[in-house]
Amino acid sequence: MDSEHWRAVITAAQAGDRRALDELVAGWLPLVYNIVGRALNGHADVDDVVQETMLRAVGNLGSLRDPDSFRSWLVAIAMRQIRDRARRRTPDRLEEAPSSDFADLTVLRLQLEGQRREVAEAVRWLDDEDRQLLSLWWLEVAGELTRRELAAAVGITRQHAAVRVQRMKERLETSRGIVRALDGACPGLRELTGRWDGWPDSVWRKRLARHIRGCGYCGGTREAVVPAERLLVGIALVPLPVGFTLSLAFGGKTAVAATSAATSAAWSAKLLGALTKPAVAVTAGATIVAGGAYIVTQPPDAPPPRAAIAPTATATSEPPRSSAPPAPTPTPTPSPSATQKADLYGTVVDAVDRAPDPDTRPTALPRRPESGITSTGGPKAVMQHRGDRVTLTGRGYVLVRWQISPGSRPGALVMPSWTGLKGRLFHVASGGSRRMDDPLPGAPNGYATGMGGPDIGYAVLPPGTQQMWQNEYFYLDGTVTLTQNERGCDYGLIVFPTHRDAVVEDIDHGPPQGALRYGLVRDTGTDSAPVPQYVTRGTPADPATVPQRSRV
């Protein structure tokens, strides 16, 4: 940020200039949000801590003697509020899970790929103190803070800060190794994580690190590991969530009134309006595209290779094809309701649909009743191995996020399947900023699209299977089990119970915000909405044998 400009803005705001204070708060709110959000990893307290930080900054602006020190002063206030929040936490809240994972938000909003994504996801494995320091160091290497400001915010000398940062980086690299290993297919690691509840913590970080150090499979890497600081250089701030607001009520006055008694309520409303506008993130020389686990980039003039699959107008019962020998197909026993024609619902989607134009905004997502979804995998079920499954129960929305790695093992995809359905299940939207077969600009490591490339091979869908998007959204009213059936190409699924507002926020993220494309709404709001492919009310012995037909 231009120092001369902000010096003038701060001086004017201290003198009571309403527009200057408006600009000051709107301009620096994204920095505070990123520091707090990353330090707390998206905990429900993020909004409260951000609000308290901005209240204190605005309320005490008149006491700031040197406008040039505003940034370090503001960051120090944010860090004090983070530490105060940690001291105020009661024992019953110490293990409270994040309400919205900031690591996932970083990947989604900044479109991080490959090792950049790996760094963002490794943050989950750090302890609170390391995560607080990383929230500042990340912004230092991105050019948003200086080392002097980092040290001042933590309250230590620059020499001590160098030591602390180095130790934190070592633990971050250990955590990156864990993320990389969990994306692999090590049988020993799968056995070890069989008792893990899916939430990163220091105990499991140490257990998994010990396994990785002694495991030839997990300890090896198929590509050079780039230092974290080189990956983060030039990556911009995560934009504020759509609809993010701050309440500036403070002791019967507005926070602005605490600075200038002449400030009017009308101007306070104007400031609130500015605060509700989402910030726009800008990248500085970073090659980042719409977001997933293993996707990298490709030159725009390279044609997008994809499997030649002709759309089919009717449903097919052909099971998924795999490079592995087919398993015997048991005959599932459907529930009585599945055999009654009156109970059928949903439309047939057993055809390859065309992607909409990237600039086509999605239609409105219909509202369906939400009472919440419970998951046997917890708030985030990571399914990386064949046979991994999660049972979902309730009424609400579910996100299934795809991670495909033909670089590890290309070939035919054996699709995941939904079994034991009781109630109704709809395929309501697709998002994640891209379809997995979208061509990606600039393609290191052999990738051309999310489905692979000529150098590493492709993930190939069974004929008639819909091309998946990075994020696929479903609506459940009942109970169903989702099983990962990986037998050909290497892939993983992450399953999150979610809510309608989060779906809308994702699919409305389009090219103007740096995505490859807007999302797609599939829900009609009625029983004519599509249901997923590979779904059955039965419970076959081998879920991979569920046929593709999608009318239930």
C-alpha positions in Angstrom: 0.0 0.0 0.0 1.2 3.5 -0.9 2.7 5.0 2.3 2.2 8.6 1.2 -1.4 8.0 0.5 -2.2 6.3 3.8 -0.2 8.9 5.8 -2.5 11.5 4.3 -5.6 9.4 4.9 -4.7 8.7 8.5 -3.9 12.3 9.3 -7.2 13.4 7.8 -9.1 10.8 9.7 -7.5 11.9 13.0 -8.6 15.5 12.1 -12.2 14.3 11.9 -12.5 13.8 8.1 -15.4 11.4 7.7 -14.5 10.2 4.2 -10.9 9.5 5.3 -12.0 7.4 8.2 -14.4 5.6 5.9 -11.5 4.8 3.5 -9.2 3.9 6.4 -11.5 1.3 7.9 -12.5 -0.2 4.5 -8.9 -0.3 3.3 -7.4 -2.1 6.4 -10.2 -4.4 7.3 -9.0 -7.2 4.9 -5.5 -7.2 6.6 -7.0 -7.6 10.0 -9.5 -10.3 8.8 -6.6 -12.3 7.3 -4.5 -12.1 10.4 -7.3 -13.1 12.8 -8.8 -15.7 10.4 -5.6 -17.5 9.8 -4.5 -17.3 13.5 -7.9 -18.8 14.6 -8.3 -21.0 11.5 -11.8 -19.8 10.9 -13.2 -20.3 14.4 -16.6 -18.8 15.2 -14.8 -16.2 17.2 -13.1 -14.7 14.2 -15.8 -12.1 13.5 -15.9 -11.0 17.2 -12.1 -10.6 17.3 -12.0 -8.7 14.0 -14.8 -6.4 15.3 -13.1 -5.8 18.6 -9.8 -5.0 16.8 -11.4 -2.4 14.5 -13.4 -0.9 17.4 -10.2 -0.4 19.4 -8.3 1.0 16.4 -11.0 3.5 15.5 -11.7 4.4 19.1 -8.0 5.1 19.8 -7.0 6.6 16.5 -6.5 10.0 18.0 -3.8 8.6 20.3 -1.6 7.5 17.4 1.3 9.9 17.2 3.1 8.7 14.0 0.8 7.9 11.0 3.7 5.9 9.5 3.4 3.4 12.4 -0.3 2.8 11.8 0.1 -0.7 10.2 2.3 -2.1 13.0 0.0 -0.4 15.6 -3.1 -2.0 14.0 -1.5 -5.4 13.7 -0.3 -5.3 17.4 -3.9 -4.5 18.4 -5.1 -7.5 16.4 -2.6 -9.8 18.1 -3.5 -8.6 21.5 -7.2 -9.4 20.8 -6.2 -12.9 19.6 -4.2 -13.5 22.8 -7.0 -12.1 25.0 -9.5 -14.4 23.3 -7.2 -17.4 24.0 -7.1 -16.4 27.7 -10.9 -16.0 27.9 -11.7 -19.4 26.5 -13.3 -21.7 29.0 -12.3 -25.4 29.3 -15.4 -26.6 27.5 -14.5 -24.5 24.5 -10.9 -25.5 24.1 -11.8 -28.4 21.8 -14.5 -26.5 19.9 -14.2 -27.1 16.2 -13.8 -24.3 13.7 -17.2 -23.2 12.2 -15.6 -22.5 8.8 -12.1 -23.8 8.0 -9.9 -20.8 7.0 -7.5 -23.2 5.3 -10.3 -24.3 2.9 -11.4 -20.7 2.5 -7.8 -19.7 1.5 -7.6 -22.5 -1.1 -11.0 -21.6 -2.5 -10.7 -17.8 -2.6 -7.1 -17.6 -3.7 -7.5 -20.6 -6.1 -4.4 -22.3 -4.7 -3.0 -25.4 -6.4 -0.4 -28.0 -5.8 2.2 -27.1 -3.2 0.5 -23.8 -2.5 -2.6 -25.7 -1.5 -0.5 -28.0 0.5 1.0 -25.1 2.6 -2.5 -23.7 3.2 -3.9 -27.0 4.4 -0.8 -27.7 6.6 -1.8 -24.7 8.8 -4.5 -26.9 10.4 -1.8 -29.0 12.0 0.0 -26.2 13.8 -0.6 -25.3 17.5 -2.3 -22.0 18.3 1.0 -20.2 19.1 2.6 -21.3 15.8 -0.6 -20.5 13.9 -0.6 -17.0 15.3 3.0 -16.4 14.3 2.3 -17.9 10.8 -0.6 -15.5 10.3 2.0 -12.7 10.4 4.8 -14.5 8.6 2.5 -15.4 5.7 1.8 -11.7 5.2 5.4 -10.9 5.6 6.5 -13.1 2.7 3.5 -11.9 0.7 4.8 -8.4 1.1 2.0 -7.1 3.3 4.1 -6.8 6.5 7.8 -6.2 7.4 9.9 -8.2 9.8 10.0 -5.2 12.1 6.2 -5.1 12.2 6.0 -8.8 12.8 8.4 -8.6 15.7 6.5 -5.6 17.2 3.2 -7.4 16.9 4.5 -10.4 18.8 6.3 -8.2 21.3 9.8 -9.6 20.8 13.1 -8.5 19.2 13.8 -9.0 15.5 16.5 -11.5 16.5 14.1 -13.5 18.6 11.5 -13.3 15.9 14.0 -14.9 13.4 14.4 -17.8 15.8 10.7 -18.2 16.4 9.9 -18.0 12.7 12.5 -20.7 11.9 11.1 -23.1 14.4 7.6 -22.5 13.2 8.7 -23.1 9.6 10.2 -26.4 10.6 6.9 -27.5 12.1 5.1 -26.2 9.0 7.3 -28.4 6.8 6.5 -31.4 9.0 2.8 -30.6 8.6 3.2 -30.3 4.8 4.7 -33.8 4.8 1.6 -35.0 6.6 -0.8 -33.4 4.1 1.3 -34.9 1.3 1.2 -38.4 2.9 -2.5 -38.3 3.6 -3.0 -37.5 -0.1 -1.1 -40.8 -0.9 -2.1 -44.4 -0.7 0.2 -45.9 1.9 -1.4 -49.0 3.4 0.5 -48.5 6.7 -0.8 -44.9 7.0 -4.3 -46.1 6.3 -4.1 -48.6 9.1 -2.6 -46.0 11.5 -5.4 -43.4 10.7 -8.1 -45.9 11.2 -8.5 -44.6 14.8 -8.2 -40.9 13.8 -11.3 -38.8 14.1 -10.2 -36.5 11.2 -9.4 -33.4 13.3 -5.7 -32.3 13.2 -4.0 -31.9 16.6 -0.5 -32.0 18.0 -0.8 -35.7 19.2 -1.7 -37.0 15.7 0.9 -34.6 14.1 3.6 -36.4 16.1 2.2 -39.9 15.4 2.0 -39.3 11.7 5.4 -37.5 11.6 7.0 -40.6 13.2 5.3 -42.9 10.6 6.5 -40.7 7.7 10.1 -40.6 8.9 10.2 -44.4 9.0 8.2 -45.1 5.9 9.8 -45.3 2.5 6.5 -44.8 0.7 5.4 -41.7 2.6 8.9 -40.3 3.1 9.6 -40.2 -0.6 8.3 -37.5 -2.9 7.6 -37.5 -6.6 8.5 -33.8 -7.0 10.8 -31.3 -5.6 9.5 -29.6 -2.5 9.5 -25.8 -2.9 10.2 -23.8 0.3 7.0 -22.3 1.7 8.2 -18.7 1.5 8.8 -19.1 -2.3 5.2 -20.4 -2.7 3.6 -17.6 -0.8 5.4 -14.6 -2.4 2.9 -12.3 -4.1 -0.2 -14.2 -3.0 -2.8 -11.6 -2.0 -5.1 -11.3 1.0 -8.1 -13.7 1.2 -11.1 -11.5 0.3 -13.7 -10.9 3.0 -16.7 -13.3 2.8 -19.7 -12.0 0.9 -22.0 -10.3 3.4 -19.3 -9.8 6.0 -20.4 -7.0 8.3 -19.2 -5.3 11.5 -21.4 -3.8 14.1 -19.9 -0.5 15.3 -22.1 0.0 18.3 -19.9 0.8 21.3 -21.2 2.0 24.6 -24.2 3.8 23.2 -22.0 5.6 20.6 -20.7 4.6 17.3 -17.0 3.7 17.3 -16.4 6.7 15.0 -18.1 9.0 17.5 -15.5 8.0 20.1 -12.9 9.6 17.8 -14.9 12.6 16.7 -17.8 14.0 18.6 -19.0 15.8 15.5 -19.5 12.5 13.6 -23.1 12.0 12.6 -25.2 8.8 12.7 -25.7 9.2 8.9 -22.0 9.0 8.3 -21.9 5.9 10.6 -24.4 4.2 8.4 -22.2 5.1 5.4 -19.2 3.5 7.1 -21.3 0.4 7.8 -22.1 0.3 4.1 -18.5 0.4 3.2 -17.7 -2.4 5.6 -20.2 -4.7 4.0 -18.5 -4.5 0.6 -16.3 -7.6 0.0 -12.7 -6.7 -0.6 -11.2 -7.6 -3.9 -8.0 -9.7 -3.7 -5.2 -9.0 -6.2 -2.3 -11.3 -6.9 1.2 -10.0 -7.7 2.9 -12.3 -10.1 1.4 -15.5 -8.6 0.3 -18.3 -10.9 -2.9 -19.5 -9.1 -6.0 -20.9 -10.6 -9.3 -22.4 -9.4 -8.8 -24.6 -6.5 -8.1 -28.1 -5.7 -5.7 -30.6 -4.5 -3.5 -31.7 -7.4 -4.3 -29.2 -10.1 -1.7 -27.1 -11.8 -1.7 -24.9 -14.9 -1.6 -25.0 -18.7 -0.9 -22.5 -21.5 -4.2 -21.0 -22.8 -3.4 -22.1 -26.3 -3.2 -25.8 -25.4 -6.5 -27.6 -26.3 -8.2 -29.4 -23.4 -7.9 -33.1 -23.9 -10.8 -35.1 -22.6 -12.2 -38.5 -23.2 -14.4 -38.8 -26.2 -17.7 -39.7 -24.7 -21.0 -39.2 -26.6 -23.9 -37.9 -24.6 -26.6 -40.5 -24.1 -30.3 -39.6 -23.9 -31.3 -42.6 -21.8 -30.2 -44.1 -18.7 -27.7 -47.0 -18.7 -27.2 -49.7 -16.2 -23.6 -50.3 -17.3 -21.4 -50.5 -14.2 -18.3 -48.4 -13.9 -15.3 -49.7 -15.9 -12.0 -50.2 -14.1 -8.6 -51.4 -15.0 -8.9 -53.9 -12.2 -10.8 -57.2 -12.8 -14.5 -56.7 -12.2 -15.8 -58.0 -8.9 -18.8 -60.3 -8.9 -22.0 -58.4 -8.9 -24.3 -59.3 -6.0 -28.0 -58.6 -6.5 -29.0 -55.8 -4.1 -32.2 -56.1 -2.2 -34.1 -52.9 -2.6 -36.4 -51.7 0.1 -40.2 -52.2 -0.6 -40.5 -48.4 -1.3 -37.9 -48.6 -4.1 -40.1 -51.1 -6.0 -43.2 -48.9 -5.8 -43.6 -46.6 -8.8 -45.3 -44.0 -6.8 -42.2 -43.5 -4.7 -40.0 -42.7 -7.7 -38.6 -39.2 -7.9 -35.9 -37.2 -9.6 -34.8 -36.8 -13.2 -32.4 -39.0 -15.1 -28.9 -37.4 -15.5 -27.1 -40.3 -17.1 -25.6 -38.2 -19.8 -22.5 -36.0 -20.3 -23.8 -32.4 -20.0 -22.0 -29.5 -21.5 -20.4 -26.9 -19.3 -22.1 -23.5 -19.3 -20.2 -20.5 -20.6 -17.7 -19.4 -17.9 -19.3 -16.0 -17.6 -22.8 -17.4 -17.2 -24.0 -16.7 -13.7 -26.0 -19.5 -12.0 -29.7 -19.3 -11.6 -31.1 -18.8 -8.1 -30.7 -21.9 -5.9 -34.2 -22.9 -4.5 -34.7 -22.9 -0.8 -35.2 -26.3 0.8 -35.8 -26.9 4.6 -32.6 -27.3 6.6 -32.4 -28.8 10.1 -28.8 -29.9 9.7 -26.8 -33.0 8.7 -24.9 -35.3 11.0 -22.0 -37.3 9.6 -20.2 -40.3 10.9 -17.0 -38.7 9.5 -17.5 -35.5 11.6 -17.5 -32.0 10.1 -14.9 -33.0 7.6 -14.7 -36.6 6.3 -11.5 -37.3 4.3 -11.9 -40.4 2.2 -8.7 -41.3 0.4 -8.7 -45.1 0.2 -11.0 -47.7 -1.4 -13.7 -48.7 1.1 -13.7 -45.4 3.0 -17.3 -44.4 3.7 -19.4 -41.9 5.6 -23.1 -42.1 6.6 -25.0 -38.9 6.4 -28.3 -38.3 8.2 -30.7 -35.4 8.5 -32.1 -32.7 6.3 -29.8 -30.2 4.6 -26.9 -29.8 2.2 -23.7 -31.8 1.7 -20.5 -30.8 -0.2 -18.4 -33.5 -1.8 -15.1 -32.1 -2.9 -13.0 -34.0 -5.5 -9.3 -34.5 -5.4 -8.0 -36.4 -8.5 -4.4 -37.4 -8.9 -3.6 -39.1 -12.3 0.0 -38.1 -11.7 0.1 -40.8 -9.0 -2.0 -43.4 -10.9 -3.9 -42.6 -14.1 -6.6 -44.7 -15.6 -10.3 -45.5 -15.4 -12.2 -43.9 -12.5 -14.4 -46.3 -10.4 -17.0 -43.8 -9.2 -18.1 -43.3 -5.6 -21.6 -44.7 -4.8 -24.5 -43.8 -2.6 -26.1 -46.8 -0.9 -28.8 -47.6 1.7 -30.7 -44.5 0.8 -33.8 -43.9 3.0 -35.6 -40.8 2.1 -34.6 -38.5 -0.8 -31.3 -37.3 -2.2 -30.9 -34.6 -4.8 -27.9 -33.3 -6.8 -28.5 -29.5 -6.4 -25.5 -27.6 -7.6 -21.9 -27.8 -8.9 -19.1 -25.3 -8.0 -15.6 -24.9 -6.8 -14.8 -22.4 -9.6 -14.3 -25.0 -12.3 -15.2 -28.3 -13.9 -12.4 -30.9 -13.5 -12.0 -31.1 -17.2 -11.4 -27.3 -17.6 -8.1 -26.4 -19.3 -5.8 -24.7 -16.9 -3.4 -21.9 -17.8 0.3 -22.9 -17.6 0.8 -26.6 -16.9 3.8 -27.7 -14.8 4.1 -31.3 -13.7 2.3 -32.7 -16.8 -1.2 -31.5 -16.1 -3.4 -30.0 -18.8 -6.7 -30.2 -17.0 -7.9 -31.4 -13.6 -8.4 -34.8 -15.2 -4.7 -35.1 -16.2 -2.5 -34.4 -19.2 -0.5 -36.2 -22.0 2.7 -36.4 -19.9 1.1 -38.1 -16.9 -2.1 -39.7 -18.2 -5.7 -39.0 -17.6 -8.5 -39.9 -15.2 -11.1 -41.5 -17.5 -14.8 -41.5 -16.6 -17.1 -44.5 -17.3 -19.2 -43.8 -20.5 -22.2 -41.7 -19.7 -20.9 -40.4 -16.4 -21.4 -36.7 -15.8 -18.2 -34.8 -15.6 -17.7 -33.7 -12.0 -16.9 -30.2 -10.8 -14.4 -29.5 -8.1 -17.3 -29.1 -5.6 -20.5 -31.1 -6.0 -23.5 -30.2 -3.8 -26.3 -32.5 -2.7 -29.4 -32.1 -0.6 -30.4 -35.0 1.7 -33.7 -35.6 3.5 -33.1 -38.9 5.2 -30.0 -41.1 5.4 -27.5 -42.4 3.0 -23.9 -43.8 2.9 -21.3 -42.5 0.5 -18.4 -44.9 -0.3 -15.1 -44.2 -2.0 -14.5 -47.0 -4.6 -11.0 -46.1 -5.9 -9.7 -49.0 -7.9 -8.3 -47.4 -11.0 -7.2 -43.8 -11.1 -6.1 -42.3 -7.8 -8.7 -40.0 -6.3 -10.0 -38.8 -2.9 -13.2 -37.2 -1.6 -13.7 -34.7 1.2 -17.3 -34.6 2.6 -18.6 -31.6 4.5 -22.1 -31.0 5.9 -22.9 -27.5 4.8 -25.7 -25.0 4.3 -27.5 -23.2 1.5 -25.7 -19.8 2.0 -22.3 -21.5 1.6 -23.4 -23.2 -1.6 -24.6 -19.9 -3.0 -21.4 -18.1 -2.0 -19.3 -20.8 -3.8 -21.3 -21.0 -7.1 -21.5 -17.2 -7.3 -17.7 -16.9 -7.3 -16.9 -16.4 -10.9 -14.3 -15.1 -13.4 -14.6 -11.5 -12.2 -13.2 -12.7 -8.8 -10.4 -14.8 -10.5 -12.3 -18.1 -10.9 -12.4 -20.1 -14.2 -16.2 -20.1 -14.2 -19.3 -19.6 -12.2 -21.1 -22.6 -10.7 -24.2 -24.3 -11.9 -27.6 -24.7 -10.2 -29.2 -28.1 -10.9 -32.0 -27.9 -8.4 -35.5 -27.3 -9.6 -36.9 -27.0 -6.1 -39.2 -29.9 -6.7 -39.1 -33.7 -6.9 -38.1 -33.3 -10.5 -34.6 -32.2 -9.4 -31.8 -34.6 -10.5 -30.5 -37.3 -8.2 -26.9 -38.4 -8.2 -25.6 -41.1 -10.4 -24.6 -44.4 -8.8 -27.2 -44.3 -6.0 -29.4 -47.2 -4.7 -31.7 -47.9 -1.8 -30.1 -51.3 -1.5 -26.9 -52.3 0.3 -24.8 -54.4 -2.0 -21.8 -56.2 -0.6 -19.6 -54.3 -3.1 -20.7 -50.7 -3.4 -18.6 -50.3 -6.6 -21.2 -52.4 -8.4 -24.0 -49.9 -8.0 -25.2 -49.1 -11.5 -25.1 -45.7 -13.1 -28.8 -45.1 -13.5 -30.0 -42.2 -11.5 -33.8 -42.4 -11.0 -34.7 -43.6 -7.5 
